[in-house]
């Protein structure tokens, strides 16, 4: 396709421009988040098979699981990536990301507490209900609802591929 005013093809954004964009669309948000989770999961599986693991016995069979410290590091990495992506996605909707960051902090605190057994006195259904409602809110606000069409207070619309 050509640019109507100059007769040339529109300029394709560079990777640096895409990475530093203040706003991202739904597809890029989902793709980046899934990619980060897959990369961290692959690293944790590799670290587990390399020997940093703990063995649980389930129904009489030994099951190798990643070490809780490896899970903690992976969880923190995904948490930091998610904060960046969530704030930029909320900027696409013309809003600040403070509500979603607060929910991510809650979910990360629940994950770390569960990982180290700090919430043993809380019934599991309460944790599942709170986490489920938090994830539902994030799903609706970040994935289902679209962004603003034109420029907003956070900059121009997301770059197209």
C-alpha positions as CSV (number, residue, x, y, z in Angstrom):
1,X,0.0,0.0,0.0
2,X,1.3,3.5,-0.7
3,X,1.0,6.7,1.1
4,X,-1.6,8.9,-0.6
5,X,0.3,12.1,-0.3
6,X,3.8,11.0,-1.3
7,X,3.2,7.9,-3.3
8,X,5.5,5.8,-1.2
9,X,4.9,2.9,1.1
10,X,4.3,4.0,4.8
11,X,7.4,3.6,7.0
12,X,7.5,0.4,9.0
13,X,8.3,1.1,12.7
14,X,11.6,-0.2,14.0
15,X,11.9,-2.7,16.9
16,X,13.2,0.1,19.1
17,X,10.2,2.3,18.4
18,X,7.9,-0.6,19.1
19,X,9.7,-1.5,22.3
20,X,9.7,2.1,23.6
21,X,6.1,2.9,22.6
22,X,4.1,4.4,25.5
23,X,1.0,2.5,24.3
24,X,0.5,-1.0,23.1
25,X,-2.5,-2.7,21.6
26,X,-4.2,-5.9,22.7
27,X,-2.4,-8.3,20.3
28,X,1.0,-7.0,21.2
29,X,0.2,-7.1,24.9
30,X,-1.0,-10.7,24.7
31,X,2.0,-11.7,22.5
32,X,4.6,-10.1,24.7
33,X,3.1,-11.5,27.9
34,X,2.7,-15.1,26.6
35,X,6.3,-14.9,25.1
36,X,7.7,-13.8,28.5
37,X,5.9,-16.6,30.3
38,X,7.1,-19.2,27.8
39,X,10.7,-18.0,28.0
40,X,10.7,-18.1,31.8
41,X,9.0,-21.5,31.8
42,X,11.6,-22.9,29.4
43,X,14.4,-21.6,31.6
44,X,12.8,-23.1,34.7
45,X,12.4,-26.4,33.0
46,X,16.0,-26.3,31.9
47,X,17.2,-25.4,35.4
48,X,15.1,-28.2,36.8
49,X,16.6,-30.8,34.5
50,X,20.0,-29.4,35.2
51,X,19.7,-30.4,38.8
52,X,18.1,-27.5,40.7
53,X,15.0,-29.3,41.7
54,X,12.9,-30.7,44.5
55,X,11.3,-34.1,44.4
56,X,7.7,-34.6,45.6
57,X,6.1,-38.0,45.9
58,X,2.6,-38.0,44.4
59,X,0.7,-41.4,44.6
60,X,4.0,-43.2,45.3
61,X,5.8,-41.8,42.3
62,X,8.6,-39.2,42.5
63,X,7.8,-36.0,40.6
64,X,10.7,-33.5,39.9
65,X,9.6,-29.9,40.4
66,X,11.6,-26.6,40.1
67,X,13.2,-25.5,43.2
68,X,11.2,-22.9,45.1
69,X,14.0,-20.3,44.6
70,X,13.9,-20.8,40.9
71,X,10.1,-20.4,41.0
72,X,10.6,-17.2,43.0
73,X,13.0,-15.7,40.5
74,X,10.8,-16.7,37.6
75,X,7.8,-15.2,39.3
76,X,9.5,-11.9,40.0
77,X,10.7,-11.7,36.3
78,X,7.2,-12.2,35.0
79,X,5.9,-9.7,37.6
80,X,8.3,-7.0,36.4
81,X,7.5,-7.7,32.7
82,X,3.8,-7.7,33.4
83,X,4.0,-4.3,35.2
84,X,5.6,-2.7,32.1
85,X,3.0,-4.3,29.8
86,X,0.0,-3.6,31.9
87,X,0.9,0.1,32.4
88,X,1.4,0.6,28.6
89,X,-1.8,-1.3,27.8
90,X,-3.8,0.9,30.3
91,X,-2.2,4.0,28.7
92,X,-3.7,2.8,25.4
93,X,-7.1,3.0,27.0
94,X,-6.3,6.6,28.3
95,X,-6.0,5.5,31.9
96,X,-3.2,5.1,34.5
97,X,-2.1,1.7,35.3
98,X,-2.2,2.0,39.1
99,X,-5.2,-0.2,39.7
100,X,-3.8,-3.0,37.6
101,X,-0.4,-2.6,39.2
102,X,-2.0,-2.9,42.7
103,X,-3.7,-6.1,41.5
104,X,-0.4,-7.5,40.2
105,X,1.2,-6.7,43.5
106,X,-1.6,-8.6,45.3
107,X,-1.3,-11.6,43.0
108,X,2.5,-11.6,43.4
109,X,2.3,-11.4,47.2
110,X,-0.2,-14.3,47.1
111,X,2.1,-16.4,44.9
112,X,5.1,-15.8,47.0
113,X,3.2,-16.4,50.2
114,X,1.8,-19.7,48.8
115,X,5.2,-20.7,47.6
116,X,6.8,-20.4,51.0
117,X,3.7,-21.6,52.9
118,X,2.9,-18.3,54.6
119,X,-0.8,-18.5,54.0
120,X,-1.5,-21.9,55.5
121,X,-4.1,-20.6,57.8
122,X,-6.2,-19.0,55.0
123,X,-8.7,-21.4,53.4
124,X,-7.7,-22.2,49.8
125,X,-11.1,-21.3,48.4
126,X,-10.7,-17.7,49.7
127,X,-7.4,-17.4,47.9
128,X,-8.8,-18.9,44.7
129,X,-11.8,-16.6,44.8
130,X,-9.7,-13.5,45.4
131,X,-7.2,-14.5,42.6
132,X,-10.0,-15.4,40.3
133,X,-11.7,-12.0,40.7
134,X,-8.4,-10.2,40.2
135,X,-7.6,-12.1,37.1
136,X,-11.1,-11.5,35.7
137,X,-10.7,-7.8,36.3
138,X,-7.4,-7.8,34.5
139,X,-8.7,-9.9,31.6
140,X,-11.6,-7.5,31.0
141,X,-9.7,-4.3,31.3
142,X,-6.6,-5.4,29.4
143,X,-7.7,-7.9,26.8
144,X,-11.4,-7.5,26.1
145,X,-11.9,-3.7,26.2
146,X,-10.3,-1.8,23.3
147,X,-8.0,1.2,23.4
148,X,-8.8,4.7,22.3
149,X,-8.7,5.2,18.6
150,X,-6.7,8.4,18.3
151,X,-4.1,10.2,20.4
152,X,-4.7,10.5,24.1
153,X,-2.9,12.0,27.1
154,X,-0.3,9.2,26.8
155,X,0.7,9.7,23.2
156,X,-0.2,8.6,19.7
157,X,-2.0,5.3,19.0
158,X,0.1,2.1,19.1
159,X,2.4,1.5,16.2
160,X,1.1,-0.9,13.5
161,X,3.2,-3.7,12.2
